[in-house]
């Protein structure tokens, strides 16, 4: 291992430690540090889970669905000449500008375009639809009202989300069919075995149906498996990514092309995982109380905006390269190459900007106060001032941590690239893969804790009395039911870091004893 790289790594470690000390001092001074909510013992939870018949059955159902899906993902799109498609990508991979073309094609399909399958669109149309609905709610009063009106509003938002999902699928699949039907786009190679509207309609119908089928399968996992079905399927590719990373480690180690030993890179990876899990489980607690001294603790989480800022920033940074490829400007893409100073500065500024922009859309202090007051809870403040300002101040402190964390994660990726660590490894460790995986892991732990609490309650028959739109609504309503003498538990089915809050991806199911379902529902509806 070259001495200069080793010293550089040591310097980064020492510098990071100093930065952490400085930030901790500042955060303590201005009360910005977050606290950890009570969490179950991981060892006890997993030992209980492998012994519980229901949990084992749920795990087996989830694994079975994922295995079947993995084979289904291999089904080719009707009318595609796979050998011709492979020949084309072999040509452009060695041609100048091939990466730009690949990136642009990714904008159309959202997945690996070089292996066109019936599930090629994946869940991207659905995620795009969720984001569109959220952004539209900032300017359309009706949507904004629906997104803050509980279960009924969630049902309406869900309807609009699925309609837009179908529209996006049809539009994307139509564009893909047009793209494939033009041999001039593929170096004169005919990619499809048929042409015209016959192929277009088949392509549109097949890919749209596949996306809707995939959404149905996610619901099967949510209902009968373990975890949020959308989240589980969205991260199901990560185990394969781990194998690819390990394989690249092995090849580079054997050829002595790795500047750092796999042990050091493994330690870095474990460190990043710990930091992600630490931030994911942090909260800022805000206390409410009714006139009988019954308390409700509301948790503001750093995961409020998901990875949306990273996604938006990456999309914008990809745009100049795509335009440059289309107009034939050869020098422009080099200015926006990953690792370039201009790229880094603009990228980080975009992340910060989108973080605060998105938080303004999904966080509404008036809504929190209105739902708390509706059930007789008032805000317990540590200082005088308006209630809305107090909530805004607490969320601003959480958002500062979130923004610094996302910026630090991106810098980790760029620093690893600077030290010549392979892009596949750097993208995995300092990218969204680990972020999503750790988020889903923490969600599953919370769900397992819910199942254990339900079993330990001694009540055999439980029933869902309400599905809340967000965690705050679920918390207030469940605590209100407890104050009325009705035992209530909340099953958290969320996609932490995967999507911002207040999308239909997340579910918070309030369970009550079956014989008190109607009473409970009439109390909180």
C-alpha positions in Angstrom: 0.0 0.0 0.0 1.6 3.3 -1.0 2.6 5.4 2.0 1.2 8.6 0.7 -2.3 7.1 0.3 -2.1 5.6 3.8 -1.1 9.0 5.3 -3.9 10.6 3.3 -6.4 8.2 4.8 -5.1 8.8 8.3 -5.3 12.5 7.7 -8.9 12.2 6.6 -9.8 10.1 9.7 -8.1 12.7 12.0 -9.8 15.6 10.2 -13.2 13.9 10.4 -12.7 13.3 14.1 -11.9 17.0 14.7 -14.9 18.1 12.6 -17.1 15.8 14.6 -15.8 17.3 17.9 -16.3 20.8 16.6 -19.8 20.1 15.4 -20.8 18.3 18.6 -19.6 21.3 20.6 -21.6 23.7 18.4 -24.7 21.5 18.5 -24.5 21.2 22.3 -24.2 25.0 22.6 -27.3 25.6 20.5 -29.3 22.5 21.5 -29.2 20.9 18.1 -28.2 17.3 19.0 -30.8 14.6 18.5 -31.6 11.9 20.9 -32.3 8.2 20.4 -35.8 6.9 20.9 -36.2 3.7 23.0 -35.3 0.8 20.8 -35.6 -2.9 21.2 -32.6 -5.1 21.8 -31.6 -6.4 18.4 -30.4 -9.7 19.7 -33.6 -10.4 21.7 -35.8 -9.4 18.8 -34.1 -11.7 16.3 -33.9 -14.6 18.7 -37.6 -14.2 19.3 -38.4 -13.8 15.6 -36.7 -17.1 14.5 -38.7 -19.0 17.1 -42.1 -17.4 16.4 -44.1 -19.4 13.8 -46.0 -16.4 12.4 -42.8 -14.4 11.8 -41.0 -17.4 10.2 -44.0 -17.8 7.9 -43.9 -14.2 7.0 -40.2 -14.3 6.2 -40.6 -17.4 4.1 -43.5 -15.7 2.1 -41.3 -12.7 1.5 -38.3 -14.7 0.4 -40.5 -16.9 -1.8 -42.0 -13.8 -3.5 -38.6 -12.3 -4.1 -37.2 -15.5 -5.6 -40.1 -15.8 -8.0 -39.7 -12.2 -8.9 -36.0 -12.6 -9.6 -36.9 -15.2 -12.3 -39.8 -13.1 -13.6 -37.3 -10.2 -14.1 -35.6 -12.4 -16.7 -38.6 -12.5 -19.0 -37.7 -10.5 -22.2 -40.0 -7.9 -23.7 -42.0 -9.3 -26.6 -40.5 -8.3 -30.0 -37.0 -7.6 -28.8 -34.0 -9.1 -30.6 -31.7 -9.6 -27.6 -28.7 -10.5 -29.7 -29.0 -7.3 -31.7 -29.4 -5.3 -28.5 -26.3 -6.9 -27.0 -24.4 -6.1 -30.2 -25.4 -2.4 -30.1 -24.3 -1.9 -26.5 -21.0 -3.7 -27.2 -20.4 -1.0 -29.9 -21.3 2.0 -27.8 -19.5 0.8 -24.7 -16.2 1.3 -26.5 -17.3 4.4 -28.5 -16.8 7.9 -27.3 -19.9 9.3 -25.6 -21.3 5.9 -24.8 -21.7 6.7 -21.2 -23.8 9.8 -22.0 -26.0 7.7 -24.2 -26.4 5.1 -21.5 -27.3 7.8 -19.0 -29.9 9.3 -21.3 -31.5 5.9 -21.9 -31.7 5.5 -18.2 -33.8 8.6 -18.0 -36.3 6.9 -20.3 -36.4 3.5 -18.6 -35.2 4.0 -15.1 -33.4 0.7 -15.1 -30.9 -1.4 -17.0 -32.0 -0.6 -20.6 -29.5 -3.1 -22.1 -31.5 -5.9 -20.7 -35.0 -5.0 -21.8 -37.5 -7.1 -19.8 -41.2 -6.9 -19.2 -40.4 -5.5 -15.7 -37.8 -3.0 -17.1 -39.6 0.0 -15.7 -39.5 -1.4 -12.2 -41.1 0.8 -9.5 -39.7 4.0 -10.9 -43.1 5.2 -12.5 -44.8 4.7 -9.1 -42.0 6.6 -7.2 -42.2 9.4 -9.8 -45.9 9.6 -9.4 -45.5 9.9 -5.6 -43.1 12.7 -6.1 -45.3 14.5 -8.6 -48.2 14.4 -6.3 -46.1 15.8 -3.4 -44.7 18.6 -5.5 -48.2 19.4 -6.9 -49.6 19.6 -3.4 -47.4 22.6 -2.8 -49.3 24.6 -5.5 -52.7 22.8 -5.7 -54.8 23.6 -2.6 -57.1 20.5 -3.0 -54.1 18.1 -3.0 -52.5 19.9 -0.1 -55.7 19.5 1.9 -56.0 15.9 1.0 -52.5 15.2 2.1 -53.3 16.4 5.6 -56.7 14.9 6.1 -55.9 11.4 7.4 -57.3 8.1 6.1 -59.8 9.6 3.7 -57.3 11.9 2.2 -54.8 9.1 1.9 -57.4 7.0 -0.1 -57.9 9.9 -2.5 -54.1 10.5 -2.9 -53.7 6.8 -3.6 -56.2 7.0 -6.4 -54.5 9.9 -8.0 -51.1 8.3 -7.5 -52.1 5.1 -9.3 -53.7 7.0 -12.2 -50.5 9.1 -12.7 -48.4 5.9 -12.4 -50.4 4.3 -15.3 -50.0 7.5 -17.4 -46.2 7.6 -16.7 -45.9 3.9 -17.6 -47.8 4.4 -20.9 -45.7 7.5 -21.8 -42.4 5.9 -20.9 -43.1 2.6 -22.7 -44.4 4.5 -25.7 -41.1 6.5 -25.9 -39.1 3.3 -25.5 -41.0 1.7 -28.3 -40.4 4.7 -30.6 -36.7 4.6 -29.6 -36.4 0.9 -30.3 -38.3 1.3 -33.6 -35.7 3.6 -35.1 -32.6 1.8 -36.3 -30.7 5.1 -36.9 -30.5 5.4 -33.0 -28.7 2.1 -32.8 -26.0 2.4 -35.4 -28.3 1.0 -38.1 -29.0 -2.2 -36.0 -32.6 -3.3 -35.9 -33.3 -4.0 -32.3 -36.9 -5.3 -32.7 -38.4 -8.1 -34.7 -41.6 -6.2 -35.6 -42.3 -2.5 -36.1 -45.1 0.0 -36.2 -48.1 0.4 -33.9 -48.3 -3.4 -33.3 -45.0 -3.3 -31.4 -45.8 0.0 -29.7 -49.1 -1.2 -28.3 -47.6 -4.5 -27.2 -44.7 -2.7 -25.5 -47.1 -0.2 -23.8 -49.5 -2.9 -22.6 -46.8 -5.3 -21.4 -44.7 -2.8 -19.5 -47.6 -1.0 -17.9 -49.2 -4.3 -16.8 -45.9 -5.4 -15.4 -45.6 -2.3 -13.2 -49.2 -2.7 -11.9 -48.5 -6.4 -11.2 -45.4 -5.4 -9.4 -47.4 -3.0 -7.2 -49.9 -5.8 -6.5 -47.0 -8.0 -5.4 -45.7 -5.3 -3.1 -49.1 -5.3 -1.4 -48.9 -9.1 -0.9 -45.6 -8.7 0.9 -47.0 -5.8 3.0 -50.0 -7.9 4.0 -48.6 -11.3 4.4 -44.8 -10.9 4.5 -42.3 -8.9 6.5 -41.6 -5.2 5.9 -43.1 -2.6 3.6 -43.5 -4.5 0.3 -42.4 -1.5 -1.9 -39.3 -1.0 0.3 -38.4 -4.7 0.3 -38.6 -5.0 -3.5 -36.8 -1.6 -4.0 -33.8 -2.9 -2.1 -33.9 -6.5 -3.2 -31.1 -5.8 -5.7 -28.6 -4.9 -3.0 -27.6 -8.4 -2.1 -26.5 -8.9 -5.7 -24.6 -5.6 -5.5 -22.7 -6.9 -2.5 -21.6 -9.9 -4.4 -20.4 -7.7 -7.3 -18.5 -5.5 -4.9 -16.9 -8.5 -3.2 -16.0 -9.9 -6.7 -14.4 -6.7 -7.7 -12.5 -6.6 -4.4 -11.2 -10.1 -5.1 -10.1 -9.3 -8.7 -8.4 -6.1 -7.8 -6.6 -7.6 -4.8 -5.3 -10.5 -7.0 -4.0 -8.0 -9.6 -2.6 -5.7 -7.0 -4.6 -2.7 -8.3 -6.2 -1.9 -5.0 -4.6 1.0 -3.1 -6.1 0.0 0.2 -6.5 -3.5 1.6 -9.9 -5.0 1.7 -9.7 -4.9 5.5 -9.4 -1.1 5.6 -12.2 -0.7 3.0 -14.3 -3.2 5.1 -13.7 -1.1 8.2 -14.8 2.1 6.3 -17.9 0.3 5.1 -18.8 -0.8 8.6 -18.2 2.8 9.8 -20.5 4.2 7.2 -23.2 1.6 8.1 -23.0 2.5 11.8 -23.2 6.3 11.1 -26.3 5.7 8.8 -28.0 3.5 11.4 -27.1 6.1 14.1 -28.6 9.0 12.2 -31.6 6.9 11.1 -32.5 6.1 14.7 -32.1 9.6 16.0 -35.1 11.8 16.7 -36.1 15.1 18.3 -38.9 14.7 20.7 -41.7 17.2 21.1 -44.1 16.7 24.0 -47.9 17.2 24.0 -50.2 16.8 27.1 -53.9 16.9 27.7 -55.7 18.3 30.8 -55.4 14.9 32.6 -51.6 14.9 32.2 -51.7 12.2 29.6 -48.6 12.7 27.4 -47.8 12.2 23.7 -44.3 12.3 22.5 -44.0 13.3 18.8 -40.7 12.4 17.1 -39.2 14.6 14.4 -36.9 12.3 12.3 -33.9 13.2 10.0 -35.5 10.8 7.5 -38.4 13.3 6.8 -37.2 14.1 3.2 -35.8 10.6 2.4 -33.2 10.6 -0.3 -35.2 13.0 -2.6 -32.5 15.8 -2.5 -29.9 13.3 -3.7 -32.1 12.1 -6.4 -33.1 15.5 -7.6 -29.4 16.7 -7.5 -28.2 13.7 -9.5 -30.9 14.3 -12.1 -29.9 17.9 -12.6 -26.2 17.0 -12.8 -27.0 14.4 -15.4 -28.9 16.9 -17.6 -25.9 18.9 -19.0 -24.1 15.7 -20.0 -27.2 14.5 -21.8 -27.7 17.8 -23.6 -24.1 17.9 -24.6 -24.3 14.5 -26.1 -27.4 15.5 -28.1 -25.9 18.7 -29.5 -22.4 17.3 -30.0 -20.6 19.5 -27.5 -17.6 17.4 -26.4 -16.0 19.7 -23.8 -19.1 20.4 -21.7 -19.4 16.9 -20.2 -15.9 17.0 -18.8 -16.9 20.1 -16.6 -19.7 18.0 -15.0 -17.7 14.8 -14.5 -18.0 13.2 -11.1 -15.1 14.3 -8.9 -14.6 17.6 -10.8 -14.5 20.7 -8.5 -17.3 22.4 -10.4 -19.4 19.2 -10.2 -18.8 18.8 -6.5 -19.7 22.4 -5.6 -22.9 22.5 -7.6 -23.9 19.1 -6.5 -23.6 19.9 -2.8 -25.4 23.2 -3.2 -28.2 21.4 -4.9 -28.5 18.9 -2.1 -28.7 21.6 0.5 -31.3 23.6 -1.6 -33.5 20.6 -2.3 -33.4 19.5 1.4 -34.9 22.7 2.7 -37.3 23.0 -0.3 -38.7 19.5 0.2 -39.0 19.9 4.0 -41.1 23.0 3.4 -43.5 20.8 1.4 -43.9 17.8 3.7 -43.7 19.5 7.1 -46.8 21.5 8.2 -46.8 22.7 11.9 -50.4 23.9 11.6 -51.5 20.4 10.8 -49.6 18.9 13.8 -51.2 21.5 16.1 -54.7 21.0 14.7 -54.7 17.2 15.0 -53.2 17.4 18.5 -55.8 20.0 19.6 -58.6 18.0 18.1 -57.9 15.2 20.6 -57.3 17.5 23.5 -53.5 17.7 23.5 -51.6 21.0 24.0 -47.9 21.6 23.2 -45.5 21.5 26.1 -42.8 24.1 25.4 -39.4 24.8 26.9 -39.7 28.5 26.1 -42.3 31.1 25.4 -43.5 32.0 21.9 -45.9 30.8 19.2 -46.5 27.1 19.0 -45.9 27.1 15.2 -42.5 28.8 15.7 -41.5 26.3 18.3 -42.3 23.3 16.0 -40.5 25.0 13.1 -37.4 25.6 15.3 -37.3 22.0 16.3 -37.7 20.8 12.8 -35.0 23.2 11.6 -32.5 21.6 14.0 -33.4 18.2 12.7 -33.2 19.3 9.1 -29.7 20.8 9.7 -28.5 17.3 10.9 -30.2 15.7 7.8 -28.5 18.1 5.4 -25.1 17.7 6.9 -25.5 13.9 6.9 -26.5 13.8 3.2 -23.7 16.2 2.2 -21.2 14.0 4.3 -22.4 10.9 2.5 -21.8 12.4 -0.9 -18.4 13.7 0.1 -17.5 10.1 1.3 -18.3 8.9 -2.2 -16.2 11.6 -3.9 -13.3 11.1 -1.5 -13.2 7.4 -2.2 -13.1 8.2 -5.9 -10.3 10.6 -5.3 -8.3 7.8 -3.7 -8.8 5.7 -6.8 -11.2 3.3 -5.1 -13.3 1.6 -7.9 -16.5 3.5 -8.7 -18.7 0.4 -8.0 -17.3 0.2 -4.5 -17.4 3.9 -3.9 -21.0 4.2 -5.2 -22.1 1.3 -2.9 -20.4 2.6 0.3 -21.0 6.3 -0.2 -24.2 6.1 -2.3 -27.8 5.3 -1.8 -27.6 1.5 -1.7 -26.3 1.4 1.9 -28.6 4.2 2.9 -31.7 2.4 1.7 -30.6 -1.0 3.0 -30.0 0.4 6.5 -33.3 2.3 6.4 -35.3 -0.8 5.5 -33.4 -2.9 8.1 -34.4 -0.4 10.8 -38.0 -0.4 9.6 -38.1 -4.2 9.8 -36.7 -4.1 13.3 -39.5 -1.7 14.3 -42.1 -4.0 12.7 -40.7 -7.0 14.5 -40.9 -5.1 17.8 -44.6 -4.3 17.0 -45.3 -8.0 16.5 -43.6 -8.9 19.7 -45.5 -6.3 21.6 -48.8 -7.6 20.1 -47.9 -11.1 21.2 -46.8 -10.0 24.7 -50.1 -8.1 25.2 -51.9 -11.4 25.8 -54.7 -10.4 23.5 -55.3 -13.0 20.7 -57.6 -11.2 18.4 -56.5 -7.8 17.0 -58.0 -5.8 14.2 -56.9 -2.8 12.2 -59.2 0.1 13.1 -57.4 2.9 11.2 -54.6 3.4 8.6 -52.9 6.7 9.3 -51.3 8.9 6.6 -48.2 9.6 8.8 -46.5 8.7 12.0 -47.6 11.8 13.9 -51.3 11.2 13.2 -50.9 7.5 14.2 -49.1 8.4 17.4 -51.7 11.0 18.6 -54.7 8.8 17.8 -53.2 5.6 19.4 -52.3 7.5 22.6 -55.8 9.1 22.6 -57.3 5.6 22.5 -55.0 4.4 25.3 -56.2 7.4 27.4 -59.8 6.2 26.8 -58.9 2.7 28.0 -58.5 1.0 24.6 -55.2 -0.7 24.1 -53.8 0.4 20.7 -50.6 -0.6 18.9 -49.1 1.0 15.7 -47.6 -1.1 13.0 -45.0 1.1 11.2 -44.8 0.1 7.5 -42.5 2.8 6.1 -39.7 3.1 3.6 -37.1 5.1 5.6 -34.8 7.1 3.4 -36.4 5.6 0.3 -39.3 8.1 0.1 -40.1 11.4 1.9 -42.9 11.2 4.4 -46.5 11.8 3.4 -46.6 9.5 0.4 -48.8 6.5 0.1 -45.7 4.3 0.3 -45.8 4.6 4.1 -48.5 3.0 6.2 -49.2 3.3 9.9 -51.8 0.7 10.9 -53.5 1.2 14.3 -54.4 -2.1 15.8 -57.0 -2.5 18.7 -58.6 -5.6 20.2 -61.1 -6.9 17.7 -64.1 -6.6 20.1 -63.5 -2.9 20.4 -62.7 -2.0 16.8 -66.0 -0.1 16.1 -65.7 1.8 19.4 -62.1 2.8 18.6 -62.8 3.8 15.0 -65.8 6.0 16.0 -63.6 7.7 18.6 -60.8 8.7 16.2 -62.5 9.0 12.8 
